[in-house]
Amino acid sequence: EEIVNYSPQKIDVIDLQTNKFETVSANDFIRDNAADLPGVENMVSVFKDGLLRMPGSLHFDYEGSDNIITFEGLTMRTPFVSQIKAILDTLEESLGFPIDIEFASDGRNFYILQCRSQSYSENCAPASIPTDIPKEQIVFSANKYISNGKTPDITHIVYVDPQKYSEIPDRQSMVQIGRVVGSLNKVLPKRQFILMGPGRWGSRGDIKLGVSVTYSDINNSAALIEIARKQGNYVPDLSFGTHFFQDLVEADIRYLPLYPDEEDIIFNDRFLTDAKNILSELLPESSKYSDIVHVVDVPAVSDGKILRILLNADLEKGLGVISSPSQSSVETPTAATPSKPVIDDQFWRWRLLMAEKIAATLDPDQFGVKNFYVFGSTKNATAGPASDIDLLIHINGTPDQRKLLKSWLEGWGRCLCETNYLRTGCRNESLLDIHFVSDDDIKNNTSWAAKINATTDAARLLPMKAKT
């Protein structure tokens, strides 16, 4: 029944008479065109009396059957899989790295449409997981299907309550939950929030299985977490991120499955549901969904602490831990890892000190500057050794003043870049990422000016040189 339910129901085709794209029923298409489809007997299985079986002959009556696309015949009756493996192995040997292909085949000829290196994450080393973490600091734990890695420091959690979601009575309301998540994806600080929700993120057909979102609704998150809560004796299947797999890997977005009802698993859902929900502050128009979608500002409810996700496949362990920003998880050099001249693990402190120093020495009259702000990882105490310093400068001077200001800041950027290299071994072209906003930007809350009075992750005002 699951194979029938989740098999492809539609096919995109080109109508050669109208010269237009169309989406048609897969079953109807096969019924009408089986005689013209090479290898159709290896594409479909026939569903009858609650059973699936492969067609028995080339003269099978497809027109009078329920045809389900399974490709079972392709894998069971032909050497196709072993041939594909041979092609992939040959390409990998020739190119020197694993590859990803897109192809077409008529059952006899094989056409490579695209060939590229497989995506992989550079940040895939196993995270060090302490053994003495107090239980009250653990938001969740996992011991199945663990990859390696860790997230950046997380300031916000978006939690779609699985029980509440399953109680939604109509499809349109479920679709709306996906739209709420998409809106949060735009307003929350990029790569500083995680998404936690029921079942299969990205579901399309039966969206009771999980929140219906596209990649553009989740692309700013740091991690995608699928929760499988028991329903009686049944544990729902998860998608394991497959709806967005390639995108998640390329964007370095972590994926983690959670099974809260299994033995020895920690799942602090009380923290997720009882902490102050700021959904109505972020999206007033979506406040009616506050019992389903919870948005937790982690530092606000934990005395300035943040959330870290630590994943170690060797230990088959994953943790979501509340910790202090100063407890930065920096790699410790080993005999197998060339050491780097890292002074300490509080990279953000030095960056914030430098931002404050730049502001304090900047003459607002000379350069035509009204206000000076810092934001991003430096302000949030999450900067690493390669992070830049994000500055937001409100200007109202002349073009000549702006040109002079840019030159002055460029000097600062190069000096700080060299200093950071000596401290950490990380080389940047400039350590300053500067954004200018005008009076009109401030008035209309456009461009980067929206960071100044943002509800979450607002830019921090720094004092400038006092007027003489």
N, C-alpha and C positions, 0 to 999 in steps of 0.2 A: 504493500500500500504506500509506503514511503517513497519507493522508487517511482511509482506511478505519479505520486503527488508532486515530487520535486524534479521530475524529468522536464526537459524543455517543452513548453506548451505552444510556443510561437516560433515562427521562422521569418527572418527578414529576407525578402526577395526583391529582385528587379523585374518588373513587368515589362517584357520586351516589346509589347504592343503599345503601351502608353509611355514607355521609357521613364517610369517612376518607381521609387522605392515603395514597398508595401510590407506590412506585417500581417501574416496570415496564420491560421491554425496549422500546427505541425501535422496533426492527424489528418485533416482535410487535404493538406498539400500532398501527403504521401498517398492517400487514397486516389487522388486525381492524377498523380504523376509517377507512380511506382514503376511503370514500364519504361520510363525515360531516365530513371535514377540508377546510375551504375553502382553496384554493391549495396542496393537497398536492403537486401536480406541480412547484411551484416550491421546495418544501422539500427534496425528496429527489433523490438520484441512485441509479441501479440499478447494482449491482456484479455483473458477469458476465464470465467468461473473462478475469479479470485486468484488466478495463477498467471505468471509471465512465462512465455516460452519463445524460443527463436523460430522463425519461419522454417518450414521443412523443405521447401523446394523453390526453384526459380519461378514456378507458375502458381505461386501462392495467391490467394484472393485477398489482396490488401484492401480492396474497395469495400469489402464487407466486414472488415476487422477493426478493432481498436488498436492502433499502431502507436507504440510507446518508444521514443528514441532512447536507447540504452547503449548502443555500440557493443553489445555483448558478443555478437558474432565476430566483430573485428578483433576482439581480444581472445576469444575462445577458439575460433576456427581458422585464423590466418596468422602469418608470422609478423604482423604489423608491429607489435610492441617490440619484438627483438630487432626488427629493422630500424625502428626509431632509435633504439638504444645504440645500435651500430653507427647510425648517422651522427648522433650526439657525441659519442666517443671519438669519432673521426674528426669532427669539428673541434672538439676540445683539444685533441692531440695536436692538430695543425695550428690552432690559434694560441694555445698555451694557457687557456683559462676556460672554466665551465661557461657554457653559452645557453641562451634562451632563444628559441625560434618560434616563428609563426609560419604555418604551412598550409597548403591545400593539396588534396589528392583525389583522384578519380578512381582509386582502387588499383591503378596500374602505374600511373606516373605520379611523381612526388615533386612538388614545387615549393621551394623555400621563398617565403615572402619577406621575412625579416630575420636577421641573425645578429644578436648582440650579447655582450657579456652579461652573465647573471648578476642581478643586484645583490649587494650584500652590505651589511652595516659594519663600519669601521669600529664602532663602539660596542663590540660584542665580546669583550673579555668578561670572565665570571667576576661578579661583585663579591667583595669580602663581606661576609655576614657575621656580625658579632653574635656570640652565644649568650651574652648576659643582658639582652635587651629586656627591660621590664615589660610584662604582658600588657599593662595599661597603655604603653606607647605604641603597640602594634594595632593597626587598623584592620589589616587582613594578612593571612598567610596562604601559601599555596605549595603543593608538592606534586603536581601533575603537569606534564608538558611545559616544563620550565626552559626558557632560553637563557642566554647569558646577557648581562648588561645592567645598567642602572639608569634611572631617569635623572633629568635635571631637578633642581629643588622645586617642589610643587607647592603653589600657594592656594590653589582652588581645586575642589572636587565637585564634579557634576555626577550626581547619583540618581539614576532612574530606579525607583523602588520596584523590584520585580513583582511583589505581591499586588501593589496598587496598579501597576501597569496591566497585570493579567485581569483585573477587575473592570477595566475600561469597557463599556458596553458596545461601542460602535467603532467601525474602522476609521471614520473621519477624525475622531478624537485621537486615535492612535497615530494617525498621520501627523496630526498637529504637534504631538510630542516630538516627533522628528524635526519639525520646523522650529520648535523651541530650542532644541539642541543646536540646530544650525545657527540660530541667532546668538546663542551663548558663545559659539565658536568664533564669532566676530568681535565680541566685546571683552572676553576674558584675555588675560595676558598670554601671548603666544608661547607655547611649549612650557607653560607653568601651570597647566591644569590637566586633569585626567578625566576620562569618561568611564563610568561604571554603570552597567545596565544589564537587563535580563537577556539570556539566550544569545541570539544571533544578530549582532549589529549589522545593519544594512539589508535586512530582510525586505523582499519585494512582494512576493505573493501572499503568503500567510504571515502578516506582520505581527500576529500574536507571538510569534517566535522571537521577535526582537525588534528594537526600534528601527523604523524605516528612515535611513539616512543615506546620503551619497557621500563620496569622499570629500567634497567641498564643504560638507557640514561638520567634518571632524578633523580637517587637515591642520588645524593649529594646536591640536592637543598633543600632550607628551606621551600618553599611553591610552590604549583601548582595552578595557577589561570586560569580559563576558562572564556573567554570573549564572550558574546552573543550580537552582534551588530545587530540591525534591518536591514532586507533586505526587503524594502517596508513596508508592514504591518506584516511581518513574523519575529518572533524572534526564532533563531535556538535553538534546544534542546541541553542541556549540558549533559555530562556524570556524573557530580558530583563526579568525581574521581573514578568511579566504576571500571574502567579498572585496577586500582592499589590499590583498597581500603585497603585490608589487609596490603599491603606493606607500604602504606602511614601512616596508624595508627601505625604500629609497629616501623617505622622509625621516628615517630613524625614529619612528613612532613605535613604542613598545607595545607588545600584545601579551595579555596574561589571562588564562582561564581560571575561574574560581569555583570551587565546589564547597560552599559553606557548611553543608550538612554532613560532611565526612568527618571521620574520627581524627582528632589531633589538629583540626583546622581552626584557626582563629578568624572570626569575622565579626567585627565590632559594628554591627548595623545600628546600634543605639547612638554611637557617635555620629554616624552618617545622617540619621533621621532626627535626633534630638538637638544637634547643634543648630545655631541660628541659620535659617534659610534666607539667603539674600536674593532669591530669584525675583521677588517683586520689586526690589530696589534696582536690579539690573534691567529687567524687562517688565515694567508695570502692566503692560497689556497682557502678559502671560501669567499674572498672579493667580488665576483660577486653577493653574496646574501645580501649585506649590505643594500639594499633598503627594504628588507623583514625582516631580522633579525637584531635587534638593541641591542647592548650590552652597557649598561650605567654604567660607573664607578661613583657611586653616590658621594663618597667623593671628587672626582676630579672635579665634575661639581657643587658642592654645598658648597664650602669652608670648606671641611672636615666633613660635616654632613653625617649622614647615614639614611637608611630607616627602619622604624619599622612598623609592621603590628599588629594592636590591634583588637581583636575580642571579642564581648560580645553578647552572644545569648539572654540574658535577655532583653537587649536594642534593639536587632535585628539591630546591627550596627557593621560595620567593617570599619577600616580606614588603609590606607597606608600613613604614615606620615614621612616627612623629618625632622630630629631633630638632635641636637648636641649629640655626643657620651657621654658627661658628664651627659645628662638627662636620666640616666639609670632607667628603669622601675622596681624597686624593690618592692616586696610585703610589704605593711605596716601592721604590726601586729595589730590585732583587738582583741576584748574581746573573740572571738571564736577561735582565732588562737594563740597558744603559742608564746610568743615573743622570739626573738633571739638577742644576743648581737651584732647587726650590728652597726659598728662605722659610716660608711657613704656608699654612693652608688657608689663610684668610686673605685671599687675593682681593676680595671686594673692599676690605678696609683701606688698603693702599690706594685703590682706584678712587674711592670716595674722598679720601684725604686730598688726592691730586685734583679732583673736580672742585672741591671746596677752595683749594689754593688758586686754581685758575680764576674762579669767580671772584675771590677776594682781591686779586691783583688786576682785574679787568676794570678799566676806567669807562663807566657808562657814557659819560659825556664825549669822550674822545671817539668812541666807536659807535655811538648811537644805539645803545642797548637799554631796554626798559627792564627786562627781567631775565634771569639765568636759572635754568632748571637741570636737574639730573634725573634720569629714569632708567628702567631696565635692570639688568643684573647687578649693576653697581649699587643702585638704590635699594634693591631687594636682597642684598647680601648673598647673592648666588653666583657671583662672577668666578670664573675659573682662570687659569694661567693664560689662556688665549683670548679671553673676552675683551671686547673694546669697552670704552666709556661712552654711554649714550647721553648726549647733551641736547637740550632744547633751549634755544635762545630767541627771545622776543625782541625784535629790532624795529626801530622807527627812524633810522638815520638815512643819510644820503647814500647813493651808490658808491661814492668814494670811501665813505666810512665803512661800508660793508666789505669792500675790497680790502681795506686795511685790516679789518677784523679777521677776515679769512686768512690773510698772510700771518697775522699774529698767532692765530690758533694753529696754523699749520706747523709753526715752529714748536709750539707746545707738543703737538701730536708726535713729531719726529723724536723729540727728546724723550718723551714718555715711552715711545716704542723701544728705543735703545735701552732705557732703564729696565723695562720689563724683560727684554731679552737677557740682560745680565742677571736678573733675579730668577727667571724661570726657564730660560732656554727657548722660549716661544718667540718667534719672529712675526711681527705684523708690519704692514706698510705704514700704518698710523694707528694709534691707540684711541683716537677720538672719532666718534661717529656723531656728526653735528647736524642738527635740523633747525632751520630758521623759520620763524612764524612772524606774521605781520599783524597790525592792528585789525585788519579785516578778517584774518584767520581767527583771531581771538573772538571778535564780535560774532562771527558766523559759526564758530566752533568747528572749523574745517581743518583739513590737513592734520599736521601733528599737534595743533592747538587743542585737539580733543583730549590729549593726555593731561592737560593742566588741571582740569576739574573732573577728571574721570571718576566714576564710582568705584572702580577697582584699579589698582596699580597706577594711581595718579602720580604725575611727575612731582618731584620735591624741589621747592624753591630754595636757592642758595643765595646768601648775601654777597653783594658785589662791593667793590672798593667804594668807600665813603667819599662823597663829594667834598672838595676842598673849598 
